[in-house]
Amino acid sequence: MLSTALIVFREILEAALVISIVLAATKGVPRRSFWICVGSFGGVLGGCLVAVFAEEISEWASGMGQEVFNAAVTLLAVFMLAWHSIWMARHGREMSMRLNMMGQAVSSGQKPLTGLAVVIGVAVLREGSETVLFLYGIVAGDSGQTAQMLTGGLLGIASGAIAGAAIYFGLLRVAMRHLFKVTNGLIILLAAGMASQCVGFLVAADLLPSFGDTLWDSSWLLTDNSILSKVLHTLIGYTSQPAGIQVFAYALTICSIVTLANVFGQPYRDGLTNSRSRDVVA
Amino acid sequence: MQFRITRLPIALVLASCAAMAQSATDNSFELTVQNHKFTPAPLTVPADTKIKITLHNQDQTTAEFTSDDIKGGKLVAGGKTASFFIGPLKAGTYEFYDEYHEDASKTQLIAK
């Protein structure tokens, strides 16, 4: 039962981290709980569907459907994170100023919460489908294990949730005026890490050249299967044996987001006063 | 505005994916897991080339090919079969196992 809990914990840890970062990044945005619930439940539902149709998905792309599917949903999450980050470059300053000075919720306006809900959905779906397959496998092997499986599974999910909550409350200790800067940095790293994973899936499916199969090997220091490595994998995209193209995708994502945030993210040139009054009207 | 914001990174990433190439691989190996034990064990494969492993899971429980030293691997539900690529590997001995039954399944892969 404890080993089941540990495996489930490891599987869902990455999703829990993504949710906690998104929660911190949307602090003070009205209706965020709604969108985060939509993302989570959508992810759970999607994860169950993916688990049920695992064999069919696997057969796509001449047996590499699982990798192609993972790459596609991960790429979608990268775009949503990039969109959020670029949007925040424009509006984040106002939001943190309002949170800081007036201590009141900001009017969300066109805040791209749907995008972040998709990101959560993708994270939960990917980890969730493996967890469902694993838990189902236990019962399929020996139906006498059902109670053990449920207890272990719930224990694992609860520990994952606790770890996510710890990160969330840790992030909230960051001073409010810096919060959006910090969470925006985390979201850019999250996007870069996911971009690297995405091309990693395509290399694994033999659909993309690797441009250097193993650029470096730090598995002697931190293997990909340890818990710390899973945390770093989510937060900064750590992988012990990255292919050249993964590092390229990582760097390209950071450069693209930062550049686009600078291009589109200029605050209103006609001054803050003006923008504030405009928001109040909106 | 939002449309314009989203379009540019899409173009960038698509351009980076444009170099899609599919290399043919005839180095295929069959691997079976039964009672949480892999056969053949150890699995011997050629070094310095990409290889395709087809894993037949004959247990009812889910298995996932995992290695601390080799990148790649795949989850295979009970009674199912799935293929994945690993390598190119340097000549040597590597450990691998089923992530969900690590102690029972741990064995070696030899690249030479």
Interface residues (C-beta under 8 A of the other chain):
Chain A: I7 A54 E55 S58 G63 M64 Q66 E67 L75 V78 F79 A82 W83 I86 W87 Q110 P112 E130 L133 F134 Y136 G137 I138 A140 G141 A195 V199 L202 A204 A205 D206 L207 L208 P209 D213 T214 S219 T223 D224 N225 T239 S240 Q241 F248 A249 L252 S256 I257 L260 F264
Chain B: M1 Q2 R4 I5 T6 L8 P9 I10 L12 V13 S16 C17 A19 M20 A21 Q22 S23 T25 K50 D59 Q60 T61 T62 A63 E64 T66 D68 D69 K71 G72 K74 L75 A77 G78 K80 A82 S83 F84 F85 G87 P88 E99 Y100
